[in-house]
Amino acid sequence: MKKILLSLALSVAGWSASYDPFLLDTQLSLLPKIAMLEKNISFSHTKSPFKILIAYELDDEDTAAKCSKILMTKFNRNLNGHPIVVTTLPFDKLDSSTSYHLIYALKASFSQLKKVHNVGTSSTVTALYDADKLGDNGFLLSIRMERSPIILINAKALRENRISFPDSLLEIARII
């Protein structure tokens, strides 16, 4: 029994050392739903997939894969009647050949985070794990845990990208 607990603790230690599992799970639960609230989101037809990109540093490949699995499991491969397609790519391999509805960036340096803006279109909702970097990088959303989850929205990114959310979301979010 001790060996099982020790191996479980060691396998989780690598992931939880750099990411808060509860925060990551909370963000992955809320961010796709928030992105779907964007009023200008476009689908070619009613059954078009909702495309999510998880961007990561090369040493975070396992975390990105776990995020993808969490998203597919949590939403049962479907969000508001649209199948979910999750792609994971390292920052160095991002390109603009595919459009996404939501881009979620894991921890990264400022130079790596800047690469996300070359991938998204003006209607792409961008979010990042590290809420402290939200204002600096032009990302639109993040979620911080205080007593409860706090939705953070970057006002400058909201204006520049002409993203439009319902007033009810803007009322409960913290605009920075």
N, C-alpha and C positions, 0 to 999 in steps of 0.2 A: 504494500500500500504506500509506503514511504517513497519507493522508487517511482510509482505512478504520479504521485503529487509533485515530486521533484522534477520529473521530466515535463509535466504540464506547466509548472512554474517557469522552467527554463525556456520552453517554447513560446510562452506568452511574453516573457521578459524582453525579447528583442523587439516586439511590436509595441508593447506598452512603454518602453523606455523613451521613445521619441514621440509617441502619439497617445493622447488620452482616449482610451477605447470608448468611454461614455460620450465624450464630445464628438468623436468621429461618428459614432452611431447616430447621435442626435442630428448632426449636420446632414448625414446621408438620408435621414428620415424626412427632414424638412426642406432641404434645398431643392430637390426635384419638384416638390409640390409648389414651392414658391415660384420657381421658374415657369411652371405651367400657368401661373396667374398673370404672366406678362401678356398684356392685351394685344400686342402686335405679333405674337407667336404665329408662325405660319406652317401649315401642313399642306402637302400637295393634294391629299385626299383624307377622308375620315379615318382610315386605318394606317396612315403614315406613322412610322416609328418616331418615338421621342428619343433623340440622340444625345447621349452624355459622353463627354470626354473626361477622363481622369488623367491629368498631367502630373508627372512625378520626376524626381531626381533618380539617377540610375541605381542608387543604393536603396531606393524605396519601392522596388518592383513588387516585393511580396505584399507590402501595404496596399499598393494600387490593386493588386489582384484580389486581396481581401475586401477592399472597398467595392469592387465590381461584383463580387459574390454577394456581399451584403445587399447591394442595390437590387440585384436580380431576385434574391430571396424575399427581401422585405416587401417588394411591390408585386411579387408573383409574376414577374416579367411583363407587367402591364401597369400603365399609369393613365388614369382617366380615359380608358378605352384605346390607348395607343400602346403598342408593344414598345418595350424599352430596349434600346441597343446601347451597350456600354463598351467603349473603347478605352484602352489604357495605353498611353504613349509617354516615353521619357521626353522631357523638355527639348532635348537636342534633336528629336525626330518629328517635331510638330511641323505640319505644313498646312497650307490653306486650301488643299484640294477637296476637303470634305467639310461640310458645314455641320455645326452642332447647335442644339438648343441650349445646352448647359455645359460649361467647362468648369470643372472643379480641380483646383490646383492644390496639391499637397505641399508640405514644407519645401521651400526653395529659396535660393538667393534672389536678390533684386534683379540681376541680369537674366536669370532663368525665367522669372515671372514675367518679364517684359516680352518674352517670346510668345506668350499666350495671346497677346493683342494682335499678332500677325495671323492668327488662326481664326479667331472669331469674326463674325460679321457684326454690323451695328446692332442687330437684334439678338445677338447671343448673350445669354445671361452668364456672367462670369462670377465665380465664387472661389474663396480660398479658405483653407484650413486655419491659417494663422491670422486671426482677426486683428492683431496688432499691426499688420502690414496692409490693411485694407485701404487706408487713405493714401498711402505712398505709391501704390502700384496701379491705380486706375481700375481695380476690380470693383464689381458692383455689390456683392453680398458676402457676408460671413455670419457666423453665429457664435456668440460667446456665452459661456455658462456663468451666470451669477446665481441668484436664488432660483432662477428658472432660465430657460433659453432666451437670449436676447438676439433678435434679428437686427443686424447692422446693415445699413444701406449707405453707400457712398453717394452723396448728393451730386458731386461733380460727374461721376461716371453715369449716373442716372440721366442727367441733362445731356451730356455729350453723346451718349448712345441712343438717345430718344427712346429709352425704355419706359413703358407705361404700366404701372401697377394699380390695382384698385385702391381707392382712398382708404378702405378699411385696413389694408396691409400697411400703408404708409402711416396710419394712425398708431399702430401698435409697434412699429419698428423704431429703432433709434437711428435717426438720420445724422450722418457725420460729414 
